Amino acid sequence: MNTTQTLTAGRWVDKTADRWFYAGMAVVFILISIASFAPSIVNPENRLGPLTWLVAAHGIVFFAWLLIFLVQSLLIQTGRVAIHRRLGTASMFLAAGIVVLGYVTTIVMARRGFDLSGDLGAKSNPLGIAGQTIFPLGNLFEFGILVAAGYWYRRQSDIHKRLMLFAIVVLMPAPFAHFIGHSPLLRTHPAAAILPIALSLAASGIYDLIRFRRIHPVSLWVGIALFAIGNLSAFVIGPSAAWRRFAEWLIS
């Protein structure tokens, strides 16, 4: 059984290509996040409120997770497997912190009624501030499930690394929304919000197809499931009266 698992995982491993892909994805997400959040911090002129300790802590743990993903991808590709595993186990506490701080930050923002950075323009969204909580809360739930699954499959590298990449991807809608919010032109185009999310979800499958000539089941089915859940949240659950009542109860 162990031999079969090793051979199966080995079919999906290309150390040189993997190094560039996973580290490259980490760098891209880090740069996008900096471009998304830095402007309102560097130039607070258009902010709707000062940066709070809660928001700062939320941002710090998020960036720390991105940096750990980058470090982890480099550690495994340079053969430092023992360090990678120890750091991975320790990072589970950080993952828990992301979920807790993300939840509290979302609820506090919803109670306030607006985003402090001024990037999101929540008042113009048909879902309203309560309805919109479906997205960050849903993303946090997905993140927790994916990280737990990734840790469970930590001995099967082909599954593990793809799940951990998707765990990063489900945290990216917020940076994408802030990035788009900096441009009045992009704000008016719905595709501007959908396209980067869709490309991020498809990235693992595209890489598999280019490098291995086939798509790994995790890349395919997790990507499809997350895209479907996102659309279900946007067009069915979010606008529903049941969700609004639940969201209003959460933020009351």
C-alpha positions as CSV (number, residue, x, y, z in Angstrom):
1,M,0.0,0.0,0.0
2,N,2.8,2.5,0.9
3,T,4.6,1.7,-2.3
4,T,1.5,2.3,-4.4
5,Q,0.9,5.6,-2.7
6,T,4.5,6.7,-3.3
7,L,4.3,5.8,-6.9
8,T,0.9,7.5,-7.3
9,A,2.2,10.6,-5.7
10,G,5.4,10.5,-7.7
11,R,3.5,10.8,-11.0
12,W,2.4,14.2,-9.9
13,V,5.8,15.5,-8.7
14,D,8.3,17.6,-10.7
15,K,10.5,19.3,-8.2
16,T,11.9,21.9,-10.6
17,A,8.5,22.9,-12.0
18,D,6.8,22.6,-8.6
19,R,9.3,25.0,-7.0
20,W,8.5,27.6,-9.5
21,F,4.8,27.1,-9.5
22,Y,4.0,27.0,-5.8
23,A,6.6,29.6,-4.8
24,G,5.5,31.7,-7.8
25,M,1.8,31.5,-6.7
26,A,2.8,32.6,-3.2
27,V,4.8,35.6,-4.6
28,V,1.9,36.6,-6.9
29,F,-0.6,36.5,-4.0
30,I,1.7,38.4,-1.7
31,L,2.2,41.2,-4.3
32,I,-1.5,41.4,-5.0
33,S,-2.3,41.6,-1.3
34,I,0.3,44.4,-0.9
35,A,-1.2,46.3,-3.9
36,S,-4.6,45.8,-2.4
37,F,-4.2,46.9,1.2
38,A,-1.1,49.2,1.2
39,P,-2.6,52.2,-0.6
40,S,-5.2,53.0,2.1
41,I,-2.5,52.5,4.8
42,V,0.2,54.6,3.1
43,N,-2.3,57.3,2.1
44,P,-5.2,57.4,4.5
45,E,-6.9,60.4,2.8
46,N,-9.8,58.3,1.5
47,R,-10.1,56.0,4.5
48,L,-13.5,56.0,6.3
49,G,-11.8,55.3,9.6
50,P,-8.4,54.7,11.2
51,L,-6.7,51.3,11.2
52,T,-7.7,49.4,14.4
53,W,-5.7,46.9,16.3
54,L,-8.2,44.2,15.3
55,V,-7.9,44.9,11.6
56,A,-4.1,45.2,11.9
57,A,-3.9,41.8,13.7
58,H,-6.2,40.2,11.1
59,G,-3.9,41.6,8.3
60,I,-0.7,40.4,10.1
61,V,-1.9,36.8,10.4
62,F,-3.1,36.8,6.8
63,F,0.3,38.0,5.5
64,A,2.1,35.6,7.8
65,W,0.2,32.7,6.3
66,L,1.2,33.8,2.8
67,L,4.8,34.0,3.8
68,I,4.7,30.6,5.5
69,F,3.2,29.1,2.3
70,L,6.2,30.6,0.4
71,V,8.7,29.3,2.9
72,Q,7.1,25.9,3.0
73,S,7.2,25.5,-0.8
74,L,10.9,26.4,-0.8
75,L,11.7,24.2,2.1
76,I,10.2,21.1,0.5
77,Q,11.9,21.8,-2.8
78,T,15.3,22.2,-1.2
79,G,14.9,18.9,0.7
80,R,14.4,20.3,4.2
81,V,11.4,18.0,4.8
82,A,11.8,17.8,8.6
83,I,11.7,21.6,9.0
84,H,8.8,21.8,6.6
85,R,6.8,19.3,8.7
86,R,7.6,21.0,12.0
87,L,6.7,24.4,10.6
88,G,3.5,22.9,9.1
89,T,2.4,21.6,12.4
90,A,3.1,24.9,14.2
91,S,1.3,26.8,11.5
92,M,-2.0,25.1,12.4
93,F,-2.2,27.5,15.4
94,L,-1.8,30.4,12.9
95,A,-4.6,28.9,10.8
96,A,-6.9,28.8,13.8
97,G,-6.0,32.5,14.5
98,I,-6.9,33.4,10.9
99,V,-10.4,31.9,11.3
100,V,-11.0,33.5,14.7
101,L,-9.7,36.9,13.8
102,G,-11.4,36.8,10.4
103,Y,-14.7,36.0,12.0
104,V,-14.5,38.7,14.6
105,T,-13.3,41.3,12.0
106,T,-16.2,40.4,9.7
107,I,-18.8,40.8,12.5
108,V,-17.3,44.1,13.7
109,M,-17.2,45.5,10.2
110,A,-20.9,44.4,9.6
111,R,-21.9,46.1,12.9
112,R,-20.1,49.2,11.9
113,G,-21.8,49.1,8.5
114,F,-18.8,49.9,6.3
115,D,-15.2,48.9,5.5
116,L,-12.6,51.2,7.2
117,S,-10.4,51.4,4.1
118,G,-13.1,52.8,1.9
119,D,-12.3,50.4,-0.9
120,L,-15.3,48.2,-0.9
121,G,-18.3,50.4,-1.4
122,A,-20.5,48.1,0.5
123,K,-23.5,50.4,0.5
124,S,-23.9,50.1,-3.3
125,N,-24.0,46.3,-3.1
126,P,-27.5,44.8,-3.5
127,L,-26.8,42.2,-0.8
128,G,-26.3,45.0,1.8
129,I,-23.7,44.8,4.6
130,A,-25.4,41.9,6.3
131,G,-25.9,39.8,3.2
132,Q,-22.3,40.3,2.1
133,T,-21.1,38.5,5.2
134,I,-21.8,35.3,3.3
135,F,-18.5,35.8,1.4
136,P,-15.9,36.3,4.2
137,L,-17.6,33.9,6.5
138,G,-17.9,31.3,3.7
139,N,-14.3,31.8,2.8
140,L,-13.2,31.3,6.3
141,F,-15.2,28.1,6.6
142,E,-13.7,26.8,3.3
143,F,-10.2,27.8,4.5
144,G,-10.6,25.8,7.8
145,I,-11.8,22.7,5.9
146,L,-9.0,22.9,3.3
147,V,-6.3,23.4,5.9
148,A,-7.6,20.5,8.0
149,A,-7.8,18.3,4.9
150,G,-4.3,19.4,3.8
151,Y,-2.9,18.5,7.2
152,W,-4.7,15.2,7.2
153,Y,-3.1,14.3,3.8
154,R,0.3,15.7,4.7
155,R,2.0,12.4,3.9
156,Q,0.6,12.4,0.4
157,S,2.4,15.4,-1.1
158,D,0.4,15.5,-4.4
159,I,-2.9,16.0,-2.5
160,H,-1.4,18.0,0.4
161,K,0.2,20.8,-1.7
162,R,-2.9,21.3,-3.9
163,L,-5.2,21.5,-0.9
164,M,-2.9,24.0,0.8
165,L,-2.8,26.1,-2.4
166,F,-6.6,26.1,-2.5
167,A,-6.6,27.2,1.2
168,I,-4.7,30.3,0.0
169,V,-7.0,30.9,-2.9
170,V,-10.2,31.0,-0.8
171,L,-8.6,33.8,1.2
172,M,-7.9,35.9,-1.9
173,P,-11.4,37.3,-2.7
174,A,-10.9,40.1,-0.1
175,P,-7.6,41.3,-1.6
176,F,-9.1,41.1,-5.0
177,A,-12.1,43.2,-3.9
178,H,-9.8,45.8,-2.4
179,F,-7.6,45.9,-5.5
180,I,-10.6,46.4,-7.7
181,G,-12.0,49.0,-5.3
182,H,-9.0,51.3,-6.1
183,S,-10.3,51.7,-9.7
184,P,-13.6,53.4,-10.4
185,L,-13.5,51.8,-13.8
186,L,-13.1,48.2,-12.6
187,R,-15.8,48.7,-9.9
188,T,-18.4,49.0,-12.6
189,H,-17.6,45.6,-14.3
190,P,-18.8,42.4,-12.6
191,A,-16.3,40.4,-14.5
192,A,-13.5,42.3,-12.7
193,A,-14.4,40.5,-9.5
194,I,-15.2,37.1,-11.0
195,L,-12.2,36.7,-13.3
196,P,-9.3,36.8,-10.8
197,I,-11.2,34.4,-8.5
198,A,-11.9,32.0,-11.4
199,L,-8.3,32.2,-12.6
200,S,-7.0,31.5,-9.1
201,L,-9.2,28.4,-8.8
202,A,-8.2,27.2,-12.2
203,A,-4.4,27.8,-11.7
204,S,-3.7,24.4,-10.2
205,G,-5.5,22.5,-13.0
206,I,-3.9,24.6,-15.7
207,Y,-0.5,23.8,-14.2
208,D,-1.3,20.1,-14.1
209,L,-2.5,20.2,-17.7
210,I,0.7,21.9,-18.9
211,R,3.1,19.9,-16.9
212,F,1.5,16.5,-16.6
213,R,-0.9,16.5,-19.6
214,R,-3.8,15.7,-17.2
215,I,-5.5,17.3,-14.3
216,H,-5.1,16.0,-10.8
217,P,-8.4,15.0,-9.2
218,V,-7.9,17.6,-6.3
219,S,-7.2,20.4,-8.8
220,L,-10.3,19.4,-10.8
221,W,-13.0,18.6,-8.2
222,V,-12.0,21.0,-5.5
223,G,-11.7,23.8,-8.0
224,I,-15.1,23.1,-9.5
225,A,-16.7,22.7,-6.0
226,L,-15.3,26.0,-4.8
227,F,-16.4,27.8,-7.9
228,A,-19.9,26.3,-7.6
229,I,-20.1,27.2,-3.9
230,G,-19.1,30.8,-4.7
231,N,-21.8,31.2,-7.2
232,L,-24.4,29.5,-4.9
233,S,-23.4,31.9,-2.2
234,A,-23.6,35.0,-4.5
235,F,-26.9,34.1,-6.3
236,V,-28.9,31.8,-4.0
237,I,-27.8,31.9,-0.4
238,G,-26.6,35.5,0.0
239,P,-29.8,37.1,-1.4
240,S,-32.1,34.7,0.6
241,A,-34.2,36.0,3.4
242,A,-33.0,33.1,5.6
243,W,-29.4,34.1,5.2
244,R,-30.2,37.8,5.9
245,R,-32.0,36.8,9.1
246,F,-29.1,34.6,10.2
247,A,-26.5,37.3,9.3
248,E,-28.5,39.9,11.2
249,W,-28.7,37.6,14.2
250,L,-24.9,37.1,14.0
251,I,-24.2,40.9,14.0
252,S,-26.8,41.9,16.5
